[in-house]
């Protein structure tokens, strides 16, 4: 991956809907060359998908919480059970005092409590610790520059 690929990824993260002409102009390529580079980035898996960023509060997801999930057994085989809860946006097997870390969005704290009950119903879960976010300073996408240098 060279500096042009990284610049393309940065541009696409800012606005994935821009034309190949605009994308090419931003990185010094023709529209055709930009299109070809993006196609190759998709083929190599650097671009997983093209999506839209939605304001969570605008669609009923004003409450954000990170939940540490304790267990009595290995939870690495529980991905489908966590994925079955639509309020869970991310789930990670982690090292440390807990087994799994999940990111949850709900409309209210009452709905968060319901999600915690459903997490408890997953086989092997022995407890949870939820941290509710009061304010988000910023969120950023993965930087294409992580592997540079």
Secondary structure by P-SEA (a helix, b strand, c coil): ccaaaaaaaaaaaacccccaaaaaaaacccaaaaaaaaaaaaaaccccbbbbbcccccccccbbbbbbbbbccccccaaaaaaacccccccccccccccbbbbbbcccaaaaaaaaaaaaaccccccbbbbbbcccccccccccccccc
